[in-house]
């Protein structure tokens, strides 16, 4: 017979966890959490409202003079985290003992009132372990999350969402609001301007997103009534705006979580920068251009970046140089754009930004890449915590480099850069002093990861021991490559010799880049067909960039054997090439 609906409308028999679930009456239940069934026909929450005896929500006397403003049914959220200190936005450098890897439960509370010092409305946190509310850094009136939210129609209705530890806050009103200040730029706020002058700078905060007509801009810094801004955010068109234009403030979705990353680790595992802190930023994953990072493309064919180029902050330099190859695959040939994206916490990728203002023109060559990231402590191997992340957004843990042909819209991944570990040999402090050597504290300006200015380094390839073509299975033929380093290229560094031109090439051997002793590597080779041939050896660094190159021309006579075993090409192992 067909299935029928059986209604169960009474639960007042209560909880019965002693009897087998199949034997209970239909008025009983086997499990319940935080519910009561003591009234016939009702299922209701257990418990009751109890006044909390802790300090007021905003304990600071300066802020406490303002009555908190809330909206019924909105602006309150509970969540748990495996770190303490969210109520005060604590960082490790504050010396706060509360920043420990211990689970804590929090209440997020939205206050729409304006506080002392024009901090505006925002999200405050209550810690269960501390049984207290705290202002950010414990000595200001600022909320933990600067969430503006006000509109012309009233106060905000923030929505909360917590996943993977991160708390996200969005505006339930989906509106912008007039700031109360207009453009005060004399004539026009031109499309080329990056300084916005306003009537009253007190209405704005660093980090605000502003909407003027259809353009969205981002406030980087503020000096009284002058706002330094980034134009054309979120793909909006940069246009001219008239004086006295209305400036609206956007309420962006917010992200709040604890970061614990050791960035820019060296070969010995020491981190140059650690962001052990609670961190708040807009949820939007900004591009490097939107962050205000300068992306420079440097031609390192003869020399790496000089002091004048790296003497800057918030800048990435992509150095490039070209080398030729005798292989018949992997040629770069054409005009290419280079692009770069930031990788955020959780391996989320931001939008692509062009590196430089002009594409690269490559004519049947190998493209080699070296990355440089500047930071304020130019003469130090470590980054002062107060200077912040060199790429501004503390969530950035990596970079990806892309390339595309000049007329194409499709980007191809070229290389990934790990800001946490930096690969096998980590990150290295760069010294632009071309007149010094490694031993005297500088000298990193030669092309590639070639830590020296020495001209005494040499790379050579000798003629094979047999100069006739393949002479049968009993043939024994070798070719010797010799590397001489005048100075060490760094402790623990390993290079690779790549030999081409023989029938069983490419062939590979490791060399010690830390050694100043002569290193002769013997390769078992099979000669090519009769005729004049070029034998090429290349010294590759850890990223398979070509550091040095040597070649010889050799006449190969005819052995009379017409067949060679053709040892194969050995694959495309890290040659710094992309096939198109």
ChimeraX attribute file (.defattr): number of C-alpha atoms within 10 A of each C-alpha:
attribute: neighborCount
match mode: 1-to-1
recipient: residues
	/A:1	3
	/A:2	3
	/A:3	5
	/A:4	6
	/A:5	5
	/A:6	6
	/A:7	7
	/A:8	8
	/A:9	11
	/A:10	16
	/A:11	20
	/A:12	18
	/A:13	16
	/A:14	16
	/A:15	16
	/A:16	15
	/A:17	12
	/A:18	8
	/A:19	10
	/A:20	9
	/A:21	13
	/A:22	8
	/A:23	7
	/A:24	16
	/A:25	12
	/A:26	14
	/A:27	15
	/A:28	17
	/A:29	17
	/A:30	14
	/A:31	11
	/A:32	10
	/A:33	7
	/A:34	8
	/A:35	12
	/A:36	17
	/A:37	20
	/A:38	13
	/A:39	12
	/A:40	12
	/A:41	11
	/A:42	13
	/A:43	14
	/A:44	12
	/A:45	11
	/A:46	10
	/A:47	9
	/A:48	6
	/A:49	5
	/A:50	6
	/A:51	6
	/A:52	7
	/A:53	7
	/A:54	10
	/A:55	12
	/A:56	12
	/A:57	17
	/A:58	23
	/A:59	16
	/A:60	17
	/A:61	9
	/A:62	13
	/A:63	20
	/A:64	15
	/A:65	12
	/A:66	13
	/A:67	13
	/A:68	17
	/A:69	15
	/A:70	17
	/A:71	15
	/A:72	8
	/A:73	7
	/A:74	15
	/A:75	21
	/A:76	20
	/A:77	17
	/A:78	14
	/A:79	16
	/A:80	17
	/A:81	20
	/A:82	12
	/A:83	20
	/A:84	26
	/A:85	30
	/A:86	29
	/A:87	26
	/A:88	25
	/A:89	25
	/A:90	24
	/A:91	22
	/A:92	17
	/A:93	13
	/A:94	10
	/A:95	9
	/A:96	13
	/A:97	11
	/A:98	17
	/A:99	22
	/A:100	13
	/A:101	11
	/A:102	12
	/A:103	12
	/A:104	18
	/A:105	18
	/A:106	24
	/A:107	19
	/A:108	24
	/A:109	21
	/A:110	28
	/A:111	27
	/A:112	24
	/A:113	19
	/A:114	17
	/A:115	21
	/A:116	15
	/A:117	12
	/A:118	13
	/A:119	20
	/A:120	22
	/A:121	24
	/A:122	23
	/A:123	22
	/A:124	27
	/A:125	29
	/A:126	23
	/A:127	20
	/A:128	15
	/A:129	14
	/A:130	15
	/A:131	12
	/A:132	16
	/A:133	25
	/A:134	28
	/A:135	22
	/A:136	20
	/A:137	18
	/A:138	14
	/A:139	10
	/A:140	15
	/A:141	23
	/A:142	24
	/A:143	26
	/A:144	24
	/A:145	23
	/A:146	23
	/A:147	25
	/A:148	27
	/A:149	28
	/A:150	24
	/A:151	19
	/A:152	10
	/A:153	9
	/A:154	12
	/A:155	18
	/A:156	27
	/A:157	22
	/A:158	25
	/A:159	16
	/A:160	20
	/A:161	13
	/A:162	17
	/A:163	8
	/A:164	8
	/A:165	14
	/A:166	17
	/A:167	21
	/A:168	20
	/A:169	22
	/A:170	21
	/A:171	20
	/A:172	13
	/A:173	17
	/A:174	14
	/A:175	16
	/A:176	20
	/A:177	20
	/A:178	17
	/A:179	19
	/A:180	14
	/A:181	18
	/A:182	19
	/A:183	22
	/A:184	19
	/A:185	19
	/A:186	10
	/A:187	11
	/A:188	16
	/A:189	21
	/A:190	15
	/A:191	13
	/A:192	10
	/A:193	14
	/A:194	17
	/A:195	20
	/A:196	21
	/A:197	21
	/A:198	22
	/A:199	16
	/A:200	16
	/A:201	17
	/A:202	16
	/A:203	15
	/A:204	23
	/A:205	17
	/A:206	13
	/A:207	15
	/A:208	21
	/A:209	22
	/A:210	24
	/A:211	21
	/A:212	19
	/A:213	14
	/A:214	10
	/A:215	18
	/A:216	21
	/A:217	24
	/A:218	21
	/A:219	20
	/A:220	18
	/A:221	14
	/A:222	19
	/A:223	9
	/A:224	12
	/A:225	18
	/A:226	18
	/A:227	21
	/A:228	19
	/A:229	23
	/A:230	20
	/A:231	25
	/A:232	18
	/A:233	20
	/A:234	14
	/A:235	10
	/A:236	13
	/A:237	13
	/A:238	17
	/A:239	15
	/A:240	15
	/A:241	18
	/A:242	16
	/A:243	16
	/A:244	17
	/A:245	17
	/A:246	18
	/A:247	19
	/A:248	21
	/A:249	25
	/A:250	23
	/A:251	24
	/A:252	21
	/A:253	17
	/A:254	19
	/A:255	19
	/A:256	21
	/A:257	21
	/A:258	25
	/A:259	18
	/A:260	15
	/A:261	19
	/A:262	18
	/A:263	24
	/A:264	25
	/A:265	23
	/A:266	20
	/A:267	19
	/A:268	11
	/A:269	13
	/A:270	15
	/A:271	20
	/A:272	20
	/A:273	21
	/A:274	23
	/A:275	20
	/A:276	18
	/A:277	22
	/A:278	22
	/A:279	21
	/A:280	21
	/A:281	19
	/A:282	22
	/A:283	15
	/A:284	12
	/A:285	19
	/A:286	20
	/A:287	20
	/A:288	26
	/A:289	19
	/A:290	19
	/A:291	17
	/A:292	18
	/A:293	17
	/A:294	17
	/A:295	21
	/A:296	17
	/A:297	20
	/A:298	20
	/A:299	16
	/A:300	20
	/A:301	15
	/A:302	10
	/A:303	16
	/A:304	24
	/A:305	22
	/A:306	14
	/A:307	14
	/A:308	8
	/A:309	14
	/A:310	20
	/A:311	14
	/A:312	16
	/A:313	18
	/A:314	18
	/A:315	21
	/A:316	23
	/A:317	20
	/A:318	22
	/A:319	21
	/A:320	20
	/A:321	22
	/A:322	18
	/A:323	15
	/A:324	14
	/A:325	16
	/A:326	12
	/A:327	12
	/A:328	7
	/A:329	13
	/A:330	18
	/A:331	20
	/A:332	20
	/A:333	14
	/A:334	14
	/A:335	15
	/A:336	18
	/A:337	20
	/A:338	24
	/A:339	21
	/A:340	26
	/A:341	22
	/A:342	25
	/A:343	23
	/A:344	18
	/A:345	13
	/A:346	10
	/A:347	12
	/A:348	13
	/A:349	18
	/A:350	19
	/A:351	16
	/A:352	19
	/A:353	19
	/A:354	20
	/A:355	25
	/A:356	17
	/A:357	11
	/A:358	13
	/A:359	18
	/A:360	19
	/A:361	13
	/A:362	16
	/A:363	13
	/A:364	17
	/A:365	18
	/A:366	22
	/A:367	21
	/A:368	22
	/A:369	23
	/A:370	17
	/A:371	15
	/A:372	18
	/A:373	17
	/A:374	19
	/A:375	23
	/A:376	18
	/A:377	14
	/A:378	17
	/A:379	11
	/A:380	12
	/A:381	15
	/A:382	18
	/A:383	21
	/A:384	15
	/A:385	13
	/A:386	7
	/A:387	13
	/A:388	16
	/A:389	20
	/A:390	19
	/A:391	22
	/A:392	15
	/A:393	19
	/A:394	21
	/A:395	25
	/A:396	24
	/A:397	23
	/A:398	21
	/A:399	19
	/A:400	18
	/A:401	23
	/A:402	21
	/A:403	21
	/A:404	18
	/A:405	18
	/A:406	16
	/A:407	9
	/A:408	9
	/A:409	8
	/A:410	10
	/A:411	15
	/A:412	15
	/A:413	13
	/A:414	17
	/A:415	14
	/A:416	16
	/A:417	16
	/A:418	17
	/A:419	19
	/A:420	21
	/A:421	21
	/A:422	18
	/A:423	16
	/A:424	13
	/A:425	18
	/A:426	19
	/A:427	23
	/A:428	17
	/A:429	18
	/A:430	21
	/A:431	21
	/A:432	20
	/A:433	16
	/A:434	18
	/A:435	12
	/A:436	17
	/A:437	18
	/A:438	18
	/A:439	10
	/A:440	8
	/A:441	10
	/A:442	19
	/A:443	21
	/A:444	27
	/A:445	26
	/A:446	20
	/A:447	26
	/A:448	26
	/A:449	23
	/A:450	20
	/A:451	22
	/A:452	25
	/A:453	21
	/A:454	16
	/A:455	9
	/A:456	9
	/A:457	14
	/A:458	15
	/A:459	19
	/A:460	18
	/A:461	21
	/A:462	14
	/A:463	16
	/A:464	21
	/A:465	12
	/A:466	18
	/A:467	17
	/A:468	21
	/A:469	23
	/A:470	29
	/A:471	19
	/A:472	14
	/A:473	8
	/A:474	7
	/A:475	10
	/A:476	13
	/A:477	17
	/A:478	16
	/A:479	20
	/A:480	17
	/A:481	22
	/A:482	17
	/A:483	23
	/A:484	17
	/A:485	21
	/A:486	17
	/A:487	21
	/A:488	19
	/A:489	21
	/A:490	19
	/A:491	13
	/A:492	14
	/A:493	17
	/A:494	18
	/A:495	21
	/A:496	21
	/A:497	25
	/A:498	22
	/A:499	26
	/A:500	22
	/A:501	21
	/A:502	24
	/A:503	19
	/A:504	20
	/A:505	20
	/A:506	22
	/A:507	20
	/A:508	18
	/A:509	14
	/A:510	13
	/A:511	19
	/A:512	19
	/A:513	24
	/A:514	16
	/A:515	20
	/A:516	15
	/A:517	14
	/A:518	12
	/A:519	16
	/A:520	15
	/A:521	17
	/A:522	13
	/A:523	16
	/A:524	14
	/A:525	26
	/A:526	26
	/A:527	26
	/A:528	21
	/A:529	21
	/A:530	16
	/A:531	12
	/A:532	12
	/A:533	16
	/A:534	13
	/A:535	20
	/A:536	21
	/A:537	24
	/A:538	24
	/A:539	22
	/A:540	24
	/A:541	19
	/A:542	15
	/A:543	18
	/A:544	20
	/A:545	28
	/A:546	29
	/A:547	18
	/A:548	20
	/A:549	20
	/A:550	15
	/A:551	18
	/A:552	13
	/A:553	11
	/A:554	15
	/A:555	15
	/A:556	19
	/A:557	17
	/A:558	16
	/A:559	14
	/A:560	12
	/A:561	12
	/A:562	11
	/A:563	11
	/A:564	17
	/A:565	11
	/A:566	14
	/A:567	13
	/A:568	12
	/A:569	15
	/A:570	11
	/A:571	10
	/A:572	13
	/A:573	11
	/A:574	12
	/A:575	17
	/A:576	18
	/A:577	19
	/A:578	17
	/A:579	8
	/A:580	10
